[in-house]
Amino acid sequence: MGTIRQGANGSFRGKAGSVIGSSWKGIDYIKGLPKKRTKGATEEQLIVQARFYVMSKFLMPIAPILRLGFGQVNANRMTPTNAALQQNISQAVVGSYPNFELDYSKIMISSGSYIGGGAMAVSASLGVLSVDWDFSLNSLYDSKADDQVIILLYQPKADEFMTTPTPATRANGTIDITVPPHLLGSKGHVWIFFADRKGTKVSRSTYLGEVDLL
């Protein structure tokens, strides 16, 4: 049974006959009950579902990072995770159905117009991942020395992500990250992006490349 809110002219939440009332971010919606599927999915629908599955399987474990990285993208219309899915499905899922794969170089973990880290580099040696960036400040973008630097490592063989417990700052200019032994001996992919301390200004992420985790 649906519940009417704010009187007879207000919105309602719940099921009422053939419709359902709900609300998201203060916006009220009314939608019809889903119809039972009588036919199997078409090949086009299967392709869409497969592309969505491949990308969502990769992104869901890093939802906390996406909340920062995509928090300012269409924030009044979709969640950060949905914004990340929408952008990445269209550009980073490659191959042919049913053998879709990810092009890691095209995956974005943040989207924004804040200034990044200039000339950046990554290397790995003796179990340590080293990342460097330009720590100079830009008055036009009003960048700050205490801007957060978010670094993400993904090791496909273990299907595991790694980031720093506490973000480095722009002023650091470099960071050394100890890689757990079980992630060594294979290749990893690294991304970086910058954000102000309030998380209201975010840079577009940069794919730093594939590294041998030795």
N, C-alpha and C positions, 0 to 999 in steps of 0.2 A: 504494500500500500504506500502511495506517495504522501509526503507531508508538505502541506502548503505553508510557506514562510511569508511573513509580512502581510498577512491578510489575503483576501480573495484575489487581489491584483498582484500579489507577489509571486515569486518563483516557487517551484516545488522540488523536492528531492526524493528519489525512489521510483518505484514502478507504479504506473497508473494506466491500466488497460494495455494498449499496445505501444506505449511510449515510456521512456525512462528520463527522469530529470536529474541533472547533476551540475556541479559547479567546479571550475578550475581557475585559480588566481582571480577570484571575484567575478568571473564571467559565468553566467548561467546558460546551460545548454539543455535542449530537449531533443532526444533522438529516438527513432523507432527501434523496437526489439529486433535483434538480428534474425534473419530468416535462415531456416535450416537448409544446409547445402544438399541438393539432390543430385548434383553432378560432380564428377571429379574435377580437380583443378586443371586448368589449361596449361599448356607448356609455357606460355608467357607468364602466368601466375607462379608457376614453379621456378622460373628463372628469377623473378623478383624476390621470391621467398629465399632462394638459395643465396642471392647476393646479400640480402639483409642478414641472413644467418652468419655468413662468413665475417661480415664487418662487425656485427653486434658481439660475436664471440670474442673478437679482439678487443673491442672498446669497453665492454662492461666491467672488466676488472680494474680499469683506471677511471671509473666514474668520479672519484674525488678530484682528480686532476682535471677532468673535463668540466667540472663545475666551475673551476677557476678559468680554464682556457676558453670555454665557450659561454661563460656566464653573462656576457654582454651581447650575445648574438640573438636577435629576435626574442629578447627575454620576456616580452609581454605576450608572445605567441607560442613558444615551445620551450621545453626543458633544455639545459645544456647538452645532455646526452643525445636527445633527439636532433639538436642542431649539428652535433658532431657526426651522427649517423648520416644525416641528410647530405652533408658536404663530402664525407669520405666515401660513401657508397658510389657516388657519381664519378669519383676520380681515382680511387685507389683499389677498387675491385677489378681484377683483370682476368683474362682467360675466357673460356667458353663453357657453357653449362654442360654437364654438372661439375666440371673441374675448375671452379673459380679459385683464384689465389689473390694474395694481397701484394701490391706494389708498395713496399715499405717507404720508398723514397717519396711517395705522393701522399702518405698519411699525414693529416694535420691533427695535432693534439691541442691546438689553440688557434684562435682567429681574432685579429684586432689590428689596430693601426698604431699602437705604441711602439716606440723605437726598440729594436733588438740589441744584439751585442756586437754588431760590426763584424770584423774578421774573427771567426770562431774556428776552433779545431778540437779534435778528439783523438786520443791514442790510448793504448792499453799495454801494460807490461808488468810482469811479475805479480799478477793478481790485482793490479790497481788501474782503474779507469781515470784518465786525466782529461779534463775539459777546460779550455781557455776561451776567454772572450775579451772584448774591448771594454775597459772599465771607465773610459772617459764619458763625461756627462754632456748632454745636449740641451741647451737652453730653449730651443724652439719647441722640443717635445716635453720640456720640464722634467727630464729624467732625474732620478735621485740615486744617491749612493746606496741607500738601503732598499732599492728595488729588489724584489724576489727574483731569483734565477731558478727556474724549474728544469730539472734534467731527468730524462726518462730513458732507461735502458730496457730493451726487450731481447730475450734470448729464446728464439723459436724452438730449438731442440727441446728445451725444458718447458717451453710455453709459460715463461715466467717473466714478470716485470720487476724492476728495481728502481728506486729513486732515493734521494737523500732523506734522512729522517727530518732534517730541518733545511729549508732552502738556503742556498748560498745567497750572497748579496751582490749587486752589480759592482760594488767597490772591491770585492775580493779579486775579480779578474781571472781567477783560476780555482779549481777544486780537484782534489784527489779522492776517489771513491773506491773503497776496498770491495772487491767483487767476491761473493761467497764461493767457496771451492766448487760447489756442485754446478755453478754456471760457467766455470772455466773449461777450456779445451774445445770451445765451439765459437761460432760467430754471434755477434750481437748487433743490434741496431740502436742508434742513439738520437734523441730529439732534445731540443732546448727551446724555452721561451722565457720572456720577461714580463713581470707584472708589478705594478706599484703595491705598496703595503696594504692598501684597502681593497685591492683586487678589482678596482673600477677601470683601470687602464691596463690592457693586455696586448702583447705583441703577437704577431703571427709566428707560429712555431717554425723552427728550422730543423730539417733533417740533416744531422751531422755525418751520417754515413754508416757503413758496416765496418765493424772492427773485429779483429781476432782477439778473443778473450783468453789471454795466455797467463 
